[in-house]
Amino acid sequence: MLLLSFLPIVTEPWLWIKVGVIVVGTIIFGIWVIRFSLWQRDEYWRERGKDPKHPERLGRVDDGHHGANTTEG
């Protein structure tokens, strides 16, 4: 976006295009930050052997065996 600012075009349509690019970029970046944060939160709970959606429950994360939570022993 910084490069677009240095172009010598100062017409009104060009300014709206630049605003649109900034808005779209901000939305994409915001979605990426939210998804990354949620991924980190889920990994935090998986490392502790808990279900990321319900960390208050006891037990291990589902390992793919018919939906049963199992504990290693």
Salt bridges, closest charged atoms under 4 A:
ASP42 OD1 - ARG41 NH2 3.22
GLU43 OE2 - ARG46 NH1 3.09
GLU47 OE1 - ARG48 NH1 3.62
GLU56 OE2 - HIS54 ND1 3.88
ASP63 OD1 - HIS65 ND1 2.85
GLU72 OE2 - ARG60 NH2 3.68
